[in-house]
Amino acid sequence: MQIKIAENAGFCYGVMRAIKMADDAIGRFHKICSLGPIIHNPQVVEDYEKKGLVVIDNLDKADAPVLIRSHGVPPEIYDKIKRKKIEYIDATCPFVKEAQDYVKEMHNDGYTVVIFGDKNHPEVKAHLGYADYNAHIVNTPKEAELIKSEKIGVISQTTQSVERFAEVVAELSKNAKQMKIYNTICDATEKRQKSAKQLAKESDIMIVIGGKNSANTRKLYEICKNYSKKAYHIETEKEIEINWFEGVEKVGITAGASTPSYVIERVYRFIKKIDEKTIS
């Protein structure tokens, strides 16, 4: 079998930055609290719990400096941190920060703010706060059809599909006289999706590695399902089944933005062993 890893796969800049900031903070304080999982990867979260990072879901539970993860938080969280005089490390991805600024700007300028993304994703929940919780969240062009306003301002969750964002914008433009459009899908996401799509077209099977709770990994999986004969979303090599590779000549591997390189390497080596028939 030919096994190929997508050109753009694994940790993005925002995740690498958050991980480095967490490492530095643990080195200084020995224990820190993360407001929600540091990234959407159970293996990494487990590793960091052993190092001294405790995941909390409420600031009232903080008994050490608090790490704000790459997804960002709404403004009231910063207010509460200051009121409680909690030391904090802000690891919000700069691309997410930029999107937050756009939401605030458009809301203040009187635009009907539309956020393209998953309403349950922490990044989208944070964005909503910068519009004083007065914004529409849409995930499909059909949902966008229902929004009618003189002035519409739109941003995207940073890990969404570029193609789907364009479809949503096209639908919104039918019902607005004036629009502001900020393509806040980060460059790394776009590159990762393009390289996954290209590799899927060339492969008999695609293995997509990343947390089951990772939105960007699920997007990669959707793309790969559309362009490859078979596609599987796994978190580690332990989920791989040997019979997936019967009659397969070309294997493609990609990974979400929260997937560390050592997990990708383990998957690659496991599939290599299947090819060499050395799995016991």
C-alpha positions, -999 to +999 in steps of 0.1 A: +000+000+000+010+036-006+005+056+026+005+094+023+000+121+050-017+153+038+006+182+033-012+203+060-023+182+090-021+185+127-015+214+151-023+248+138-006+280+150-033+289+176-031+254+192+007+254+192+007+289+208-018+277+235+002+246+243+034+266+246+017+292+269+003+263+290+038+247+293+053+281+304+025+287+329+029+252+344+066+258+347+060+290+366+030+281+388+032+242+388-006+241+388-030+260+365-067+258+357-081+257+322-115+271+316-127+241+295-104+216+278-072+233+266-079+218+231-104+194+217-082+163+219-088+139+248-052+125+247-036+159+250-060+169+278-052+138+297-014+144+293-018+180+306-038+169+337-008+148+347+014+178+343-007+200+365-034+215+344-069+211+359-099+216+337-127+236+353-161+247+339-166+277+362-144+304+375-157+299+410-138+266+410-104+283+402-078+277+429-048+286+407-041+309+377-066+304+349-057+297+313-081+310+287-080+285+259-076+292+222-113+293+215-116+325+235-143+337+260-171+363+261-163+397+276-181+390+309-155+363+317-127+389+316-149+411+339-153+383+364-116+375+363-108+411+372-134+413+399-122+381+415-086+393+410-076+359+394-043+357+376-048+346+341-030+335+309-049+345+277-042+319+251-071+330+228-060+324+192-052+358+175-075+348+146-103+343+170-095+376+187-098+393+153-132+378+147-144+390+181-133+425+172-153+424+140-184+412+158-181+440+183-175+466+155-205+455+134-228+453+164-218+488+175-223+501+139-259+489+139-255+458+117-275+426+122-247+403+131-246+368+117-221+342+129-216+312+106-208+282+128-219+257+153-240+272+180-227+248+206-190+254+199-171+275+225-156+298+200-191+307+186-205+311+222-176+336+229-183+355+196-219+359+206-209+378+237-192+405+216-226+413+201-242+416+235-259+382+227-279+399+200-268+380+169-279+352+146-260+319+145-264+299+112-249+267+101-265+262+067-276+283+037-312+273+045-309+289+080-295+320+064-326+324+042-347+334+072-326+364+081-338+397+066-323+431+074-312+463+058-277+459+071-261+425+077-226+419+090-212+383+089-182+365+102-173+328+104-162+304+131-125+301+123-126+264+116-156+263+092-157+253+055-148+280+031-172+267+004-201+266+029-193+301+041-196+314+006-230+297+002-242+313+034-230+347+024-247+344-010-280+336+007-277+365+031-270+389+003-305+383-012-321+399+018-298+428+026-292+462+011-259+467+028-234+440+039-201+437+057-184+404+052-153+393+071-139+359+061-125+349+095-118+313+085-081+310+094-056+303+067-045+271+083-080+257+082-084+266+045-050+249+037-059+218+057-092+214+040-077+219+005-049+194+011-074+168+026-097+172-004-069+167-029-055+137-010-090+122-007-095+123-045-063+103-049-069+077-021-090+046-017-094+053+020-089+083+042-081+082+078-090+114+096-073+118+131-086+140+158-109+144+188-145+134+183-154+167+199-132+187+174-153+207+150-124+212+125-117+175+125-153+167+118-152+191+089-122+173+075-140+140+078-171+154+059-148+166+031-130+132+029-163+113+029-173+133-002-142+127-022-128+093-011-143+058-015-140+052+023-133+075+052-129+069+090-127+094+118-105+081+147-087+095+177-059+070+180-045+039+162-064+017+187-096+023+167-082+011+134-096-022+120-075-043+098-103-052+074-107-015+064-076-020+042-086-051+022-081-044-015-068-009-007-038+004-027-037+041-016-042+053+019-045+090+028-041+104+063-051+138+076-056+153+111-074+181+128-058+213+142-058+198+177-040+165+168-004+162+180+023+149+156+030+119+178-006+106+174-003+110+136+030+091+136+015+063+156-014+059+132+011+060+102+032+033+118+002+011+127-010+012+091+025+004+079+025-027+100-008-038+085+007-034+051+038-054+061+015-080+078+033-076+111+002-069+133+000-098+158 
